Amino acid sequence: MASDQEIDLLVFGGGITGAGIARDAALRGLSIALVESHDFASGTSHLTSKVVHGGLRYLEHGHIKPVVDALIERYRLLEHLAPNLIRPLQFVLPFENNEFVKWLYTLTGLHLYGFPEWYRCGRASGPRLGVRLTRDYPLMRPYPFAVTFWDAQTNDARLVLSTLRTAEASGAMLQNYTSIREAVYDNHRWHLTVCSERDGQTHKFRARAVVNATGPWCPQTAALLGVKYVSLTWLKGSHMMLPRPARFGEDAIVMRSVRDNRPLWVIPWHHRLIVGTTESNHTGDLRDVRPTADEVDDLFESFRRAFPKAGFSRGDICGAYAGVRPIVPQGVESANQLSREHRIDVDADRRLVTVMGGKLTTFRMMAEQSVDEVERLLHRSPPIRAVRRRLREQRLWPGLSRDEGRQLRANLARIYDALPHRDRLVKHLVLSYGWEASGILEEIARQPSLGVPLTQTVPYTVAELGYLARTEKPLRLLDLVKRRTSLYFLADDCCACMLPRIAEHVGRSLGWDRERRARELEHVAAEFAADLACCRPSTAAPALLDRQSVVA
C-alpha cells in the first residue's frame, strides 16, 4: 500500500459491512482503501448463527419493512451473489397443545414470509402435524403441530472474505491489522495516518470521504476521528456446539428457552449442531467476548428438554462462542423486541458517513445505501440502471455460476482422478476458490500428504491452508483456522494434533521461525481453552444439570 495517496474513499472496518461497502464503491469506479485494526471478519462477522434470514419473529412486533428488505436480499445472495456459499435451509417451528391459535396466526404470517421463496424457487412453507413430526424428527419430543419455512445457511467468515476479494479484484486496496494514528479534516480532505502491525510502518492517505463501518467499535472510531457519535446498545449473542446425531436430519429446529421461553435455533452445520442464540447486554471488552457458563446452561438445558432422546451430557459440548451485535437505539423494553434495522448518519461538513446496526443478510443493501450517500457528498451522479443492477446481482469472488462450477468440478475430477477423497475435495475447493482450486489440487498431486482431510465432513487440507496463507493476508495462525477456514469450530480439539504441521507449512509463506510458530500454537490453544471453559456449568445452574458430566 503506497504512502500519501489521494483516494475517493477510505473505509474503516473489515467486517461484513465494511467489505460490502468496499465492493460496492469499487464496482462504481471509486478509488478506495479499506483498513481493519484487527483481522478481516474478526468481530461479530465470524461469530453469527451462520444463517441468512428474513427474520420471521420480527413480524410479531410489526417490523414489516426490515423483514421484506431482508427477504429480497436473501434471494439475491442465494440466487445471484453467492450461490457457492449459501444454501437453502428449512426451519421447523413446533407448537404446544395450548398454542393452537398462535399456530394459526403464524401460518397466516407465513403467507407473507414464505411467498417469495415459493414464487421464485418453488420451496413451500406450511403446516406439519404430529405424526409426521415424530417420524421426521425422532430425537425431538412430541409436538401436536408445527410450521415449516425456508431461510438459508452460509459460512459467515468466507462470505466476508469473498466480498473483500471481489472488492480487491475491482481495484480496492485492503489492509488488515492497521490502526488509525492521526485523522484531520481540512480543505475538503481527510488527512489520515495509519500504522500497520505487520511491519510497524505508517501510511498516509488524503481521502475525499470516509466511512466508519466498524460495527460495535463505531463510537471508538468516531472518537479517533474527532467527531460526535451515537451511543449503541451492545447485544451479545451466545452459541454452543454439539455433535450432530445421525438421526437429527437436515432441517433446523426452533425450540424455546427453559428460562424465558424466547425462541432458540438448533442448526445443523456439517457434523455439528449450533444451538443459540442468547441475547443479553454486553458492557465488557469487545475483543474478549465469550458466553457465560449461565448462558451455556440455558442453551444446554433448553436443548435437552426439546431433544430428550439425543442423550447428550455436558461432556458432549464441543465448544461455545459469542459475538456482539451493535443495535441502534429503538426505545423498546425487551431485547427480544429489538430489530436489526440499520442507520446511516451523514456528516456533510466533514464528508463522513457512519453505518450502524444491520445484520449479515442485509449487508449488500446497507452498502449500496452508504455509497449512495458518499457519492452525494462527492457530487457524483447516481449510478445508471446497468450499474445499479450490477451492484445487486454481480457474483462475489470467485464468480462462478452454478453451471460453471459443475463443469469445473467435472473437469478437475477427471484430471485428478487418482487423488484420494477426490469428489469431496474437488467440490469443496471449487465452491470456495473457483478456478484457483486447480493450483491447490496440483500441489496435492505433487505431495499427497498435503491433501489428507483434517475434519470429518469438510476436507480442509494443509495444502489449502498454505494457499490461504499466500493469498488472504493472515497474520496469525488463528486467522487461518478460525476465519479463513472453520477448523477451529469443526475439528475435534481444534485439530490440535495437526496444528504443529500446519504452522510449519504456512510458516514458510509467512516467514515464521521456530519461536514464532510456538507462540502461534500457544495462542490458538489458549483461545480454544478459554472458549471451552465457558462450557462448565455455572454455580447457579438448575438442579437438573448432569453434574457427573462436567467438562474437566
RADA-V713604 format. One record per pair of residues at least 24 apart in sequence whose ideal C-beta (glycine too) atoms are under 8 Angstrom apart, sorted by sequence separation. I is the first residue (numbers start at 1). J is the second residue. D is the distance in whole Angstrom. If there is no record, write none. Layout:
# RADA-V713604
I:J:D, I:J:D
This chain:
# RADA-V713604
7:31:4, 8:32:6, 9:33:8, 10:34:8, 11:35:8, 12:36:8, 14:38:8, 103:127:8, 125:149:4, 244:268:6, 275:299:5, 296:320:5, 342:366:5, 353:377:7, 368:392:7, 440:464:6, 443:467:8, 7:32:6, 10:35:7, 14:39:7, 15:40:8, 16:41:7, 52:77:6, 125:150:6, 178:203:8, 244:269:8, 248:273:7, 275:300:8, 344:369:6, 405:430:6, 412:437:6, 416:441:5, 419:444:6, 460:485:5, 477:502:7, 499:524:6, 7:33:6, 14:40:4, 15:41:6, 52:78:7, 244:270:8, 344:370:6, 351:377:5, 405:431:7, 408:434:7, 412:438:6, 415:441:8, 419:445:7, 425:451:7, 460:486:8, 477:503:6, 480:506:6, 14:41:7, 15:42:8, 123:150:5, 183:210:8, 244:271:5, 275:302:8, 295:322:8, 346:373:5, 351:378:8, 364:391:8, 408:435:7, 418:445:8, 440:467:5, 458:485:8, 460:487:6, 5:33:7, 14:42:8, 15:43:5, 175:203:8, 243:271:7, 244:272:6, 275:303:5, 328:356:5, 364:392:7, 416:444:8, 420:448:7, 425:453:7, 439:467:7, 458:486:7, 15:44:7, 16:45:5, 121:150:8, 243:272:7, 244:273:5, 291:320:5, 328:357:4, 344:373:6, 348:377:6, 405:434:8, 408:437:7, 412:441:6, 416:445:6, 419:448:8, 424:453:7, 477:506:7, 496:525:7, 15:45:4, 242:272:7, 243:273:7, 290:320:7, 291:321:7, 326:356:6, 327:357:6, 400:430:7, 421:451:7, 428:458:6, 460:490:8, 494:524:6, 241:272:5, 242:273:5, 290:321:7, 291:322:5, 326:357:6, 346:377:7, 420:451:7, 428:459:5, 436:467:7, 460:491:8, 494:525:8, 1:33:7, 117:149:8, 241:273:7, 290:322:5, 419:451:6, 420:452:8, 421:453:6, 428:460:8, 455:487:7, 458:490:6, 474:506:8, 88:121:7, 90:123:8, 117:150:5, 241:274:6, 242:275:6, 289:322:5, 454:487:6, 457:490:7, 52:86:6, 240:274:8, 241:275:7, 289:323:6, 325:359:8, 398:432:8, 400:434:5, 425:459:5, 433:467:7, 456:490:8, 494:528:4, 88:123:6, 114:149:5, 239:274:5, 240:275:5, 264:299:7, 289:324:5, 398:433:6, 399:434:6, 400:435:8, 424:459:5, 429:464:7, 436:471:8, 455:490:5, 475:510:8, 493:528:8, 92:128:7, 113:149:6, 114:150:7, 239:275:6, 240:276:7, 398:434:3, 425:461:7, 455:491:5, 462:498:8, 474:510:7, 488:524:8, 56:93:8, 110:147:6, 239:276:3, 266:303:6, 397:434:7, 398:435:6, 454:491:6, 465:502:6, 469:506:4, 51:89:7, 238:276:6, 239:277:6, 264:302:6, 286:324:6, 398:436:7, 421:459:6, 468:506:8, 94:133:7, 110:149:6, 237:276:6, 238:277:6, 259:298:5, 462:501:6, 466:505:5, 470:509:5, 488:527:8, 107:147:6, 237:277:4, 238:278:4, 258:298:7, 266:306:7, 455:495:7, 462:502:6, 465:505:7, 466:506:6, 469:509:4, 488:528:7, 75:116:6, 79:120:7, 92:133:8, 106:147:5, 180:221:7, 183:224:6, 185:226:8, 237:278:6, 257:298:6, 266:307:7, 454:495:5, 465:506:6, 469:510:6, 71:113:7, 75:117:8, 79:121:8, 103:145:5, 183:225:5, 184:226:8, 236:278:7, 237:279:6, 238:280:8, 282:324:5, 466:508:8, 478:520:8, 78:121:8, 103:146:8, 183:226:6, 236:279:7, 258:301:5, 259:302:8, 462:505:5, 466:509:6, 477:520:4, 481:524:6, 72:116:8, 103:147:7, 180:224:5, 235:279:6, 236:280:5, 258:302:5, 454:498:6, 476:520:6, 477:521:7, 67:112:8, 71:116:5, 75:120:6, 92:137:7, 100:145:8, 180:225:8, 235:280:7, 236:281:7, 257:302:5, 478:523:6, 482:527:8, 67:113:7, 71:117:8, 75:121:8, 94:140:7, 235:281:7, 236:282:4, 256:302:7, 272:318:6, 477:523:7, 478:524:5, 96:143:7, 97:144:5, 234:281:7, 235:282:7, 255:302:6, 258:305:6, 476:523:7, 477:524:5, 95:143:6, 96:144:7, 233:281:7, 234:282:4, 255:303:7, 60:109:8, 94:143:4, 95:144:7, 234:283:7, 478:527:6, 59:109:5, 95:145:6, 255:305:8, 256:306:8, 94:145:7, 95:146:6, 240:291:7, 255:306:4, 94:146:4, 95:147:8, 234:286:7, 238:290:8, 239:291:7, 255:307:8, 56:109:7, 59:112:7, 93:146:6, 236:289:6, 238:291:4, 253:306:7, 56:110:8, 59:113:7, 92:146:5, 93:147:5, 238:292:7, 281:335:7, 92:147:8, 93:148:8, 280:335:7, 450:505:7, 92:148:5, 93:149:7, 240:296:5, 279:335:4, 56:113:5, 91:148:7, 238:295:4, 279:336:7, 90:148:6, 91:149:5, 238:296:7, 54:113:6, 90:149:7, 91:150:7, 240:299:5, 279:338:8, 90:150:6, 91:151:6, 239:299:7, 240:300:6, 89:150:7, 238:299:7, 242:303:7, 88:150:6, 89:151:6, 248:310:8, 88:151:8, 89:152:6, 88:152:6, 89:153:4, 87:152:6, 88:153:8, 245:310:6, 86:152:5, 87:153:6, 86:153:7, 87:154:8, 86:154:5, 242:310:8, 85:154:5, 217:286:6, 243:312:8, 85:155:6, 216:286:5, 242:312:6, 82:154:7, 85:158:6, 86:159:8, 243:316:6, 78:152:5, 85:159:6, 242:316:6, 262:336:5, 77:152:7, 242:317:6, 243:318:6, 241:317:7, 242:318:6, 74:151:7, 77:154:8, 82:159:6, 85:162:6, 240:317:6, 241:318:4, 74:152:6, 241:319:5, 240:319:7, 241:320:7, 82:162:7, 240:320:4, 241:321:8, 239:320:7, 238:320:7, 239:321:6, 238:321:7, 239:322:7, 238:322:4, 237:322:6, 236:322:5, 237:323:6, 236:323:7, 237:324:8, 236:324:5, 237:325:6, 235:324:7, 236:325:8, 234:324:5, 235:325:5, 234:325:8, 235:326:8, 234:326:7, 235:327:5, 56:149:6, 233:326:8, 234:327:8, 232:326:5, 233:327:4, 232:327:6, 233:328:8, 232:328:7, 233:329:7, 54:151:7, 232:329:8, 53:151:4, 230:328:7, 231:329:7, 52:151:7, 53:152:7, 153:252:8, 230:329:7, 51:151:6, 52:152:4, 235:335:6, 51:152:7, 52:153:7, 51:153:6, 52:154:5, 50:153:6, 51:154:7, 148:251:8, 235:338:7, 50:154:6, 50:155:7, 233:338:7, 50:156:6, 139:245:6, 48:156:5, 139:247:6, 216:324:5, 218:326:6, 47:156:8, 138:247:5, 139:248:6, 216:325:8, 46:156:6, 216:326:5, 45:156:6, 46:157:4, 137:248:8, 215:326:5, 45:157:7, 137:249:6, 136:249:7, 140:253:6, 230:343:8, 46:160:7, 137:251:8, 153:267:7, 41:156:7, 45:160:5, 136:251:8, 230:345:7, 41:157:5, 137:253:7, 153:269:7, 41:160:4, 40:160:6, 41:161:7, 227:347:6, 40:161:6, 227:350:6, 40:164:6, 230:354:8, 232:356:6, 227:352:6, 229:354:7, 232:357:8, 230:356:7, 225:352:7, 34:164:8, 222:354:7, 34:167:7, 40:174:8, 32:167:7, 40:176:5, 218:354:6, 39:176:5, 218:355:8, 34:172:6, 38:176:7, 39:177:7, 218:356:6, 32:171:7, 33:172:7, 34:173:7, 36:175:7, 38:177:7, 16:156:7, 23:163:5, 26:166:8, 31:171:7, 32:172:5, 33:173:4, 34:174:5, 35:175:5, 36:176:5, 37:177:7, 210:350:8, 212:352:7, 19:160:5, 22:163:8, 23:164:8, 26:167:5, 32:173:7, 33:174:8, 34:175:7, 35:176:8, 36:177:7, 37:178:7, 210:351:7, 211:352:8, 212:353:7, 22:164:7, 25:167:8, 26:168:8, 33:175:7, 36:178:7, 37:179:5, 209:351:4, 210:352:5, 211:353:5, 212:354:4, 213:355:5, 16:159:7, 20:163:6, 23:166:5, 27:170:5, 35:178:4, 37:180:8, 208:351:7, 209:352:7, 210:353:7, 211:354:8, 212:355:7, 16:160:5, 19:163:4, 23:167:4, 26:170:4, 35:179:8, 209:353:7, 211:355:7, 15:160:6, 19:164:5, 22:167:4, 26:171:5, 35:180:8, 14:160:8, 26:172:4, 16:163:7, 23:170:7, 25:172:7, 19:167:7, 23:172:8, 14:164:7, 22:172:5, 22:174:7, 213:370:7, 35:194:5, 92:251:5, 94:253:7, 211:370:6, 14:174:7, 90:250:7, 91:251:7, 92:252:7, 94:254:7, 190:350:8, 90:251:5, 91:252:5, 92:253:5, 93:254:4, 94:255:8, 190:351:7, 14:176:6, 89:251:7, 90:252:7, 91:253:7, 92:254:7, 190:352:8, 89:252:6, 91:254:6, 188:351:7, 211:374:7, 141:305:7, 141:306:6, 185:350:5, 209:374:5, 7:173:8, 140:306:6, 141:307:7, 185:351:7, 140:307:6, 141:308:6, 185:352:8, 12:180:7, 139:307:5, 141:309:8, 209:377:5, 321:489:8, 140:309:8, 209:378:6, 45:215:8, 93:263:8, 139:309:5, 208:378:6, 319:489:6, 44:215:6, 138:309:7, 139:310:5, 1:173:5, 33:205:6, 43:215:6, 44:216:7, 43:216:7, 1:175:6, 33:207:8, 43:217:8, 91:265:8, 318:492:8, 37:214:8, 89:267:7, 10:190:7, 37:217:8, 10:192:6, 6:189:8, 271:455:8, 270:455:8, 271:456:5, 270:456:8, 271:457:5, 270:457:4, 49:237:8, 270:458:6, 48:237:8, 21:211:6, 47:237:8, 49:239:7, 21:213:6, 47:239:8, 18:211:8, 1:196:8, 10:205:6, 18:213:4, 17:213:4, 18:214:7, 10:207:4, 7:205:6, 9:207:6, 12:210:7, 13:211:8, 15:213:7, 17:215:6, 3:202:7, 5:204:8, 6:205:8, 7:206:7, 8:207:7, 9:208:7, 10:209:8, 11:210:8, 12:211:7, 13:212:7, 15:214:8, 3:203:5, 4:204:4, 5:205:6, 6:206:4, 7:207:5, 8:208:5, 9:209:5, 10:210:5, 11:211:5, 12:212:5, 13:213:4, 15:215:5, 163:363:8, 2:203:8, 3:204:5, 4:205:8, 5:206:7, 6:207:8, 7:208:7, 8:209:7, 9:210:7, 10:211:7, 12:213:6, 13:214:4, 51:252:8, 159:360:7, 1:203:5, 4:206:7, 6:208:8, 9:211:7, 11:213:6, 12:214:5, 13:215:6, 13:217:8, 156:360:6, 57:263:6, 154:360:8, 13:221:8, 12:221:5, 319:528:8, 321:531:6, 320:531:6, 319:531:6, 320:532:8, 319:532:6, 51:265:7, 320:534:5, 320:535:5, 49:265:6, 51:267:7, 270:486:8, 319:535:7, 50:267:7, 272:489:7, 49:267:6, 272:490:6, 317:535:4, 50:269:6, 271:490:7, 270:490:6, 314:535:7, 314:536:8, 314:537:6, 50:274:6, 49:274:6, 49:276:6, 49:277:6, 166:394:8, 169:397:6, 166:396:5, 165:396:8, 166:397:4, 314:545:7, 165:397:4, 314:546:6, 163:396:6, 165:398:8, 166:399:8, 313:546:5, 316:549:8, 162:396:4, 163:397:8, 315:549:4, 317:551:7, 162:397:5, 313:548:8, 314:549:4, 315:550:7, 162:398:8, 313:549:3, 314:550:6, 315:551:6, 159:396:8, 314:551:6, 296:534:6, 295:534:8, 296:535:5, 290:530:7, 297:537:6, 290:531:6, 293:534:6, 296:537:8, 297:538:6, 301:542:7, 47:289:8, 292:534:7, 293:535:8, 296:538:8, 43:286:7, 291:534:5, 293:536:6, 297:540:8, 301:544:7, 290:534:5, 293:537:6, 294:538:4, 297:541:5, 301:545:7, 293:538:4, 297:542:7, 300:545:8, 292:538:7, 294:540:6, 294:541:7, 241:489:7, 293:541:8, 297:545:7, 38:287:7, 66:339:5, 47:321:5, 66:340:7, 158:432:7, 47:322:7, 48:323:6, 66:341:5, 47:323:3, 61:337:5, 63:339:4, 46:323:8, 198:475:6, 61:339:7, 63:341:7, 197:475:7, 44:323:4, 57:336:8, 43:323:7, 44:324:6, 43:324:7, 44:325:6, 58:339:5, 58:340:8, 81:364:7, 55:339:7, 77:361:7, 258:542:8, 55:340:7, 74:361:6, 77:364:7, 73:361:5, 76:364:7, 70:359:7, 73:362:5, 73:363:8, 70:361:5, 73:364:6, 70:362:5, 73:365:5, 69:362:6, 72:365:8, 240:535:7, 66:362:8, 69:365:6, 176:473:6, 175:473:8, 177:475:5, 174:473:7, 176:475:7, 55:359:8, 55:361:8, 54:361:7, 165:472:8, 52:360:7, 53:361:6, 51:360:8, 52:361:5, 85:396:7, 161:472:6, 48:360:6, 80:392:7, 81:393:7, 83:395:8, 80:393:4, 81:394:7, 82:395:7, 80:394:8, 81:395:6, 82:396:5, 84:398:7, 45:360:7, 80:395:7, 81:396:5, 76:392:6, 84:400:6, 76:393:7, 83:401:7, 83:402:5, 84:405:6, 161:483:7, 161:484:7, 157:482:8, 157:483:4, 157:484:7, 157:486:7, 155:486:7, 21:355:7, 17:355:6, 24:364:8, 17:358:6, 30:371:8, 20:363:4, 24:367:4, 28:371:6, 16:360:6, 19:363:7, 20:364:5, 23:367:7, 24:368:6, 30:374:8, 21:366:8, 17:363:6, 20:366:6, 21:367:5, 24:370:8, 25:371:5, 85:431:7, 16:363:5, 20:367:3, 24:371:5, 28:375:7, 84:431:5, 84:432:7, 17:366:6, 21:370:5, 25:374:7, 17:367:7, 21:371:6, 84:434:8, 28:383:6, 28:387:6, 27:387:7, 27:390:6, 28:391:7, 27:391:6, 9:374:6, 8:374:8, 24:391:6, 27:394:7, 8:378:7, 23:396:8, 40:472:8, 40:473:7, 39:474:7, 39:475:7, 46:482:7, 39:476:7, 42:479:8, 46:483:5, 39:479:5, 42:483:7, 41:483:5, 40:483:7, 39:483:6
